[in-house]
């Protein structure tokens, strides 16, 4: 085997990870030394991502965008698996009986509908006035790009392009990239405003508050360093769950493809795209099995360490955030700048005002954590939701991060009608207006679920 620099496959991942590490360390130095950056509350991972994006644009470094996309994809799943393996506290167990998970799904899907309604009204208005040749259903790409990310924006944009929307795929990807920038930039601005108003506390780093011994090591846990290091045990459990996630997704997609190839084209992409939900479910299953094994006496010690799992999830999320920002690549959208700018600006505003109302009802005990995390996810991705959340909840002590995962699970079920509406809108102008009406009806139903539904007291 050739171990020299000529072996690109051998050294590429080390080079790319080294660039990411360098960007993180430089961003950390800038935040510590530059007071303006420190006061801005911009997360170190976000700053590092933009530093790497800038040097990529000016041609100083050659980034492997395929590898960066893989790091984002795997980082989401690994981070949430680490979070789901954590042993729940008494406070977490007390929350299990409420409807927060279901209502989080309703919050997510209702935001898709608000974004779709905003987008459709904008493109219909432009289509009937200054841009008569505009593809009027283009507004439905707003919830695909903002709410569901570049994957769905790419798929729906490509299908719209096949139906006559010239540049539909590029338009969808551009909205998705702009949404990520909205999550990172506008989200940080909002954090600053809330901080100045005294609504949220100041950020806290690990260096500013060391964990106490009880938090790091419980009485019944495995030793810190035995024949195998405790960190290695945590990492092994995460990778084992991720392997099981791959096998589960592979089994599901293979089975669906064998039964119905037509259904497989739609469902299989969804399964692989939401692999972090499968991973979180399997991590919870492993956690439950370990708990029951300990109660029965088969297992003598607790293998999970919440402190180390928090640190590992933080590591995965930091790498994912830097890679995600550095991989942004806005394609040419030619003569579509006017609808693009209007969709991004009004879409971001509508998303914020909608979430500021519904999150106050669903997350009364941790309103700002729930609001900031949902805004980050529903303009960008789950990773941007987590990065904003970690600025005001660095240890992920509130259920906000878990609500993103659990809510996404319910959102798959509640969001099925949205995909139907996305397919109906491009059929004709009449169908566009019909979709506007159907969106309003479904939005009312979801509002009833959010504001009126409650679990009966025994």
C-alpha positions as CSV (number, residue, x, y, z in Angstrom):
1,X,0.0,0.0,0.0
2,X,1.2,3.5,-0.9
3,X,1.3,5.7,2.3
4,X,2.6,8.8,0.5
5,X,0.7,12.0,-0.5
6,X,0.0,10.3,-3.8
7,X,-2.6,8.1,-2.2
8,X,-5.4,10.7,-2.2
9,X,-8.0,8.3,-0.6
10,X,-5.7,7.6,2.3
11,X,-5.0,11.3,3.3
12,X,-8.1,13.1,2.0
13,X,-10.3,12.7,5.1
14,X,-7.3,13.7,7.4
15,X,-6.8,16.9,5.3
16,X,-10.5,17.8,5.3
17,X,-10.9,17.1,9.0
18,X,-7.7,19.1,9.7
19,X,-9.1,22.1,7.8
20,X,-12.3,21.8,9.9
21,X,-10.3,21.6,13.1
22,X,-8.2,24.6,12.0
23,X,-11.3,26.6,11.3
24,X,-12.8,25.8,14.7
25,X,-9.6,26.7,16.6
26,X,-9.2,30.0,14.7
27,X,-12.9,30.8,15.3
28,X,-12.4,30.1,19.0
29,X,-9.3,32.4,19.1
30,X,-11.2,35.2,17.3
31,X,-14.2,34.9,19.7
32,X,-11.9,35.1,22.7
33,X,-9.7,38.0,21.5
34,X,-12.2,40.1,19.5
35,X,-14.8,41.7,21.8
36,X,-17.2,42.5,19.0
37,X,-17.4,38.8,18.0
38,X,-17.7,37.7,21.6
39,X,-20.6,40.1,22.2
40,X,-22.3,39.0,19.0
41,X,-23.1,35.6,20.5
42,X,-22.1,34.0,17.1
43,X,-21.5,30.3,17.9
44,X,-17.8,29.2,17.3
45,X,-18.9,26.4,14.9
46,X,-20.9,28.9,12.8
47,X,-17.9,31.4,12.7
48,X,-15.6,28.5,11.8
49,X,-18.0,27.4,9.0
50,X,-18.1,30.8,7.5
51,X,-14.3,31.2,7.7
52,X,-13.9,28.0,5.8
53,X,-16.6,29.0,3.3
54,X,-14.8,32.3,2.6
55,X,-11.4,30.7,2.0
56,X,-13.1,28.2,-0.2
57,X,-14.8,30.9,-2.3
58,X,-11.5,32.9,-2.8
59,X,-9.7,29.6,-3.7
60,X,-7.2,29.3,-0.9
61,X,-8.3,25.7,0.0
62,X,-9.8,22.9,-2.0
63,X,-12.7,21.4,0.0
64,X,-14.2,18.0,-0.8
65,X,-17.9,19.0,-0.9
66,X,-19.0,15.3,-1.1
67,X,-17.1,14.5,2.1
68,X,-18.5,17.6,3.8
69,X,-22.1,16.6,2.9
70,X,-21.3,13.1,4.3
71,X,-20.1,14.7,7.6
72,X,-23.3,16.7,7.8
73,X,-25.5,13.6,7.1
74,X,-23.7,11.3,9.6
75,X,-23.1,14.0,12.2
76,X,-26.9,14.6,12.6
77,X,-27.5,10.9,13.3
78,X,-24.5,10.4,15.5
79,X,-25.2,13.5,17.6
80,X,-28.8,12.5,18.3
81,X,-27.9,8.9,19.0
82,X,-25.5,10.1,21.7
83,X,-28.3,12.3,23.1
84,X,-30.8,9.5,23.1
85,X,-28.5,7.2,25.0
86,X,-28.4,9.5,28.0
87,X,-30.0,8.2,31.2
88,X,-33.1,10.4,31.8
89,X,-33.4,12.4,34.9
90,X,-36.4,12.5,37.2
91,X,-37.6,15.7,35.5
92,X,-37.4,14.1,32.1
93,X,-39.4,11.1,33.3
94,X,-42.1,13.5,34.6
95,X,-42.6,14.9,31.1
96,X,-43.2,11.5,29.4
97,X,-47.0,11.6,30.0
98,X,-47.7,14.9,28.2
99,X,-48.5,15.6,24.5
100,X,-45.4,17.6,23.8
101,X,-44.1,15.2,21.2
102,X,-47.3,15.2,19.2
103,X,-47.7,19.0,19.6
104,X,-44.1,19.5,18.4
105,X,-45.0,17.6,15.3
106,X,-48.0,19.9,14.8
107,X,-45.7,22.9,15.3
108,X,-43.4,21.7,12.6
109,X,-46.1,20.8,10.1
110,X,-48.1,24.0,10.8
111,X,-44.9,25.9,10.0
112,X,-44.6,24.1,6.7
113,X,-48.1,25.3,5.9
114,X,-47.5,28.9,6.9
115,X,-44.4,28.9,4.7
116,X,-46.3,27.2,1.9
117,X,-49.1,29.7,2.2
118,X,-46.7,32.7,2.3
119,X,-44.7,31.3,-0.7
120,X,-47.8,30.6,-2.9
121,X,-49.3,34.0,-2.2
122,X,-46.1,35.7,-3.2
123,X,-45.6,33.7,-6.5
124,X,-49.3,34.0,-7.4
125,X,-49.2,37.8,-6.9
126,X,-46.0,38.1,-9.0
127,X,-47.4,35.7,-11.6
128,X,-50.5,37.9,-12.1
129,X,-48.6,41.2,-12.1
130,X,-44.9,41.8,-12.9
131,X,-43.8,38.3,-13.8
132,X,-46.6,36.7,-15.9
133,X,-44.3,33.8,-17.0
134,X,-43.4,32.8,-13.5
135,X,-44.2,29.3,-12.5
136,X,-46.9,30.1,-10.0
137,X,-46.5,27.0,-7.9
138,X,-42.8,27.9,-7.2
139,X,-43.8,29.3,-3.8
140,X,-44.3,25.7,-2.5
141,X,-40.5,25.3,-2.7
142,X,-40.3,27.6,0.4
143,X,-41.4,25.0,2.9
144,X,-39.3,22.4,1.0
145,X,-36.1,24.5,1.2
146,X,-36.7,26.2,4.6
147,X,-38.6,23.4,6.4
148,X,-37.2,20.2,5.0
149,X,-33.8,21.2,3.7
150,X,-31.8,20.8,0.5
151,X,-32.8,17.1,-0.1
152,X,-36.5,17.8,-0.5
153,X,-35.8,21.1,-2.2
154,X,-33.7,19.3,-4.8
155,X,-36.3,16.6,-5.3
156,X,-39.4,18.8,-5.6
157,X,-37.5,21.5,-7.6
158,X,-36.4,18.8,-10.1
159,X,-40.0,17.6,-10.4
160,X,-41.2,21.2,-10.9
161,X,-38.5,21.7,-13.5
162,X,-39.8,18.7,-15.4
163,X,-43.3,20.3,-15.3
164,X,-42.0,23.5,-16.9
165,X,-40.3,25.5,-14.2
166,X,-37.0,26.5,-15.8
167,X,-34.3,26.4,-13.1
168,X,-36.6,24.8,-10.6
169,X,-33.9,22.6,-9.1
170,X,-31.4,25.5,-8.7
171,X,-34.2,27.7,-7.3
172,X,-35.1,25.1,-4.6
173,X,-31.4,24.6,-3.6
174,X,-30.9,28.3,-3.5
175,X,-33.8,28.7,-1.1
176,X,-32.5,25.9,1.1
177,X,-29.0,27.5,1.3
178,X,-30.5,30.9,2.0
179,X,-32.7,29.3,4.7
180,X,-29.5,28.0,6.4
181,X,-28.0,31.4,6.3
182,X,-31.2,32.8,7.8
183,X,-31.0,30.3,10.6
184,X,-27.4,31.1,11.4
185,X,-27.3,34.9,10.8
186,X,-30.8,36.0,11.7
187,X,-30.9,33.5,14.5
188,X,-27.7,34.9,16.0
189,X,-29.1,38.5,15.7
190,X,-32.3,37.3,17.5
191,X,-30.1,35.8,20.3
192,X,-28.3,39.1,20.7
193,X,-31.6,41.1,20.8
194,X,-33.1,38.7,23.4
195,X,-29.9,38.8,25.4
196,X,-29.8,42.6,25.6
197,X,-33.4,42.6,26.7
198,X,-32.6,40.2,29.5
199,X,-34.9,37.4,28.1
200,X,-32.1,34.8,27.9
201,X,-29.0,34.2,29.9
202,X,-25.4,34.7,28.7
203,X,-23.7,31.8,27.0
204,X,-21.5,29.5,29.1
205,X,-18.6,27.4,27.9
206,X,-17.2,24.3,29.5
207,X,-14.2,26.3,30.6
208,X,-16.4,28.7,32.6
209,X,-18.1,26.0,34.6
210,X,-16.5,22.7,35.3
211,X,-18.7,19.7,36.1
212,X,-18.6,18.5,39.6
213,X,-17.6,14.9,40.5
214,X,-21.1,13.7,41.1
215,X,-22.2,14.9,37.7
216,X,-19.3,13.2,35.9
217,X,-19.3,9.9,37.8
218,X,-22.3,8.3,39.5
219,X,-21.9,5.6,42.1
220,X,-23.1,2.7,40.0
221,X,-21.3,3.5,36.8
222,X,-18.4,1.6,35.3
223,X,-15.0,3.0,36.3
224,X,-13.5,6.0,34.5
225,X,-10.6,3.9,33.2
226,X,-10.5,0.1,33.6
227,X,-9.4,-2.4,31.0
228,X,-11.2,-0.1,28.5
229,X,-11.6,3.6,28.8
230,X,-15.1,4.9,29.6
231,X,-15.0,7.2,26.6
232,X,-14.4,4.2,24.4
233,X,-17.5,2.5,25.8
234,X,-19.7,5.5,25.0
235,X,-18.3,5.7,21.4
236,X,-18.7,2.0,20.9
237,X,-22.4,2.1,21.9
238,X,-23.0,5.1,19.5
239,X,-21.4,3.3,16.6
240,X,-23.2,0.0,17.4
241,X,-26.5,1.8,17.3
242,X,-25.6,3.6,14.1
243,X,-24.7,0.2,12.5
244,X,-28.1,-1.1,13.6
245,X,-29.7,2.1,12.1
246,X,-28.1,1.4,8.8
247,X,-29.2,-2.3,8.8
248,X,-32.8,-1.2,9.8
249,X,-33.0,1.4,7.0
250,X,-31.6,-1.0,4.5
251,X,-34.1,-3.7,5.5
252,X,-37.0,-1.3,5.3
253,X,-36.1,0.1,1.9
254,X,-35.3,-3.3,0.5
255,X,-38.6,-4.7,1.7
256,X,-40.6,-1.8,0.3
257,X,-38.8,-1.9,-3.0
258,X,-39.6,-5.6,-3.3
259,X,-43.3,-5.1,-2.5
260,X,-43.9,-1.8,-4.4
261,X,-41.2,-0.2,-6.6
262,X,-43.4,2.8,-7.2
263,X,-43.9,3.5,-3.5
264,X,-40.2,2.9,-2.9
265,X,-39.2,5.9,-5.0
266,X,-40.9,8.2,-2.6
267,X,-40.6,6.4,0.8
268,X,-37.0,5.1,0.5
269,X,-35.6,8.6,0.1
270,X,-37.6,9.7,3.2
271,X,-36.3,6.8,5.3
272,X,-32.6,7.4,4.5
273,X,-33.1,11.2,4.8
274,X,-34.6,10.8,8.3
275,X,-32.1,8.1,9.5
276,X,-31.4,10.2,12.7
277,X,-35.0,9.4,13.8
278,X,-34.4,5.6,13.4
279,X,-31.1,6.0,15.2
280,X,-32.7,7.9,18.1
281,X,-35.4,5.2,18.4
282,X,-32.8,2.4,18.4
283,X,-30.7,4.3,21.0
284,X,-33.7,4.7,23.3
285,X,-34.4,0.9,22.8
286,X,-30.8,0.1,23.8
287,X,-31.1,2.4,26.8
288,X,-34.3,0.7,27.9
289,X,-32.7,-2.8,27.5
290,X,-29.7,-1.7,29.6
291,X,-32.0,-0.3,32.3
292,X,-34.0,-3.5,32.5
293,X,-30.9,-5.6,32.5
294,X,-29.6,-3.7,35.4
295,X,-32.9,-4.1,37.3
296,X,-32.9,-7.8,36.8
297,X,-29.3,-8.2,37.9
298,X,-27.9,-9.3,34.5
299,X,-26.0,-6.0,34.3
300,X,-24.2,-4.8,37.4
301,X,-23.1,-1.3,36.3
302,X,-24.5,1.6,34.3
303,X,-22.5,1.9,31.1
304,X,-23.8,5.3,29.9
305,X,-22.2,8.4,31.2
306,X,-24.3,11.5,30.5
307,X,-21.4,13.9,30.7
308,X,-19.3,12.1,28.1
309,X,-22.4,11.5,25.9
310,X,-23.1,15.3,26.0
311,X,-19.5,16.0,25.0
312,X,-19.6,13.5,22.1
313,X,-22.9,14.9,20.8
314,X,-21.4,18.4,21.0
315,X,-18.4,17.2,19.0
316,X,-20.6,15.6,16.3
317,X,-22.8,18.7,16.1
318,X,-19.8,21.1,15.9
319,X,-18.2,19.2,13.1
320,X,-21.5,18.9,11.3
321,X,-22.2,22.7,11.6
322,X,-18.8,23.7,10.2
323,X,-19.1,21.2,7.4
324,X,-22.6,22.2,6.6
325,X,-21.8,25.9,6.3
326,X,-18.6,25.3,4.3
327,X,-20.5,23.1,1.8
328,X,-23.0,25.9,0.8
329,X,-23.0,26.4,-2.9
330,X,-25.6,28.8,-4.3
331,X,-26.3,28.0,-8.0
332,X,-27.2,30.5,-10.6
333,X,-31.0,31.3,-10.4
334,X,-30.8,33.7,-13.4
335,X,-34.0,35.8,-13.7
336,X,-35.6,34.6,-10.5
337,X,-33.9,37.0,-8.0
338,X,-37.1,39.0,-7.2
339,X,-39.2,36.0,-6.2
340,X,-36.2,34.5,-4.5
341,X,-35.6,37.6,-2.3
342,X,-39.3,38.0,-1.5
343,X,-39.7,34.3,-0.5
344,X,-36.6,34.4,1.7
345,X,-37.5,37.6,3.5
346,X,-41.2,37.1,4.0
347,X,-40.7,33.4,4.6
348,X,-38.3,34.1,7.5
349,X,-40.6,36.8,9.0
350,X,-43.7,34.5,8.7
351,X,-41.8,31.6,10.3
352,X,-40.7,33.7,13.3
353,X,-44.0,35.3,14.0
354,X,-45.9,32.0,13.7
355,X,-43.4,30.1,16.0
356,X,-43.4,32.9,18.5
357,X,-47.1,32.3,19.0
358,X,-47.4,28.5,19.0
359,X,-44.2,27.8,21.0
360,X,-45.5,29.9,23.9
361,X,-48.4,27.5,24.1
362,X,-46.4,24.3,23.6
363,X,-43.3,25.1,25.6
364,X,-44.4,27.3,28.5
365,X,-41.6,26.1,30.8
366,X,-38.7,26.7,28.3
367,X,-40.2,29.1,25.7
368,X,-37.1,30.7,24.3
369,X,-35.2,27.4,24.1
370,X,-38.1,25.9,22.2
371,X,-38.6,28.9,20.0
372,X,-35.0,29.4,19.1
373,X,-34.4,25.7,18.3
374,X,-37.6,25.4,16.2
375,X,-36.7,28.6,14.3
376,X,-33.2,27.3,13.5
377,X,-34.6,23.9,12.3
378,X,-37.5,25.3,10.3
379,X,-35.4,27.8,8.4
380,X,-32.3,25.6,8.1
381,X,-31.8,22.1,9.3
382,X,-31.9,20.2,12.6
383,X,-28.2,21.1,12.9
384,X,-28.8,24.8,12.8
385,X,-31.6,24.4,15.4
386,X,-29.2,22.6,17.7
387,X,-26.4,25.2,17.2
388,X,-28.7,28.1,18.2
389,X,-30.1,26.1,21.1
390,X,-26.6,25.3,22.5
391,X,-25.9,29.1,22.8
392,X,-28.6,29.4,25.5
393,X,-28.8,25.7,26.6
394,X,-25.2,24.5,26.3
395,X,-25.8,21.2,28.1
396,X,-29.1,20.6,26.3
397,X,-30.7,20.4,29.8
398,X,-34.2,21.3,28.4
399,X,-36.2,18.9,26.3
400,X,-35.9,21.3,23.3
401,X,-33.3,19.2,21.4
402,X,-35.3,16.0,21.9
403,X,-38.5,17.8,20.8
404,X,-36.8,18.4,17.4
405,X,-36.3,14.6,17.0
406,X,-39.6,13.4,18.5
407,X,-41.5,16.2,16.7
408,X,-39.9,15.3,13.4
409,X,-41.2,11.7,13.9
410,X,-44.8,12.9,14.4
411,X,-44.2,15.4,11.6
412,X,-43.7,12.6,9.1
413,X,-47.2,11.4,9.8
414,X,-48.9,14.8,10.1
415,X,-46.9,16.1,7.1
416,X,-48.1,13.5,4.6
417,X,-50.9,15.8,3.3
418,X,-48.4,18.6,2.7
419,X,-46.6,16.4,0.2
420,X,-49.9,15.8,-1.6
421,X,-50.5,19.6,-1.7
422,X,-47.0,20.1,-3.2
423,X,-47.9,17.7,-6.0
424,X,-51.3,19.4,-6.6
425,X,-50.1,23.0,-6.9
426,X,-48.3,22.8,-10.2
427,X,-51.2,21.3,-12.1
428,X,-52.8,24.6,-13.0
429,X,-53.6,28.1,-11.6
430,X,-56.9,26.8,-10.3
431,X,-55.1,24.1,-8.4
432,X,-52.8,26.7,-6.9
433,X,-55.8,28.5,-5.4
434,X,-57.3,25.2,-4.3
435,X,-54.1,24.4,-2.5
436,X,-54.3,27.8,-0.7
437,X,-57.7,26.9,0.6
438,X,-56.7,23.4,1.6
439,X,-53.7,24.8,3.4
440,X,-55.9,27.1,5.4
441,X,-58.2,24.3,6.4
442,X,-55.4,22.0,7.5
443,X,-53.7,24.9,9.4
444,X,-56.9,25.4,11.4
445,X,-57.0,21.7,12.3
446,X,-53.4,21.8,13.5
447,X,-54.1,25.0,15.5
448,X,-56.9,23.1,17.3
449,X,-54.5,20.3,18.1
450,X,-51.8,22.8,19.4
451,X,-54.1,25.1,21.5
452,X,-56.9,22.8,22.6
453,X,-55.7,19.2,22.8
454,X,-54.7,18.0,26.3
455,X,-54.4,14.6,28.1
456,X,-57.1,13.7,30.4
457,X,-56.2,13.6,34.1
458,X,-56.8,10.3,35.8
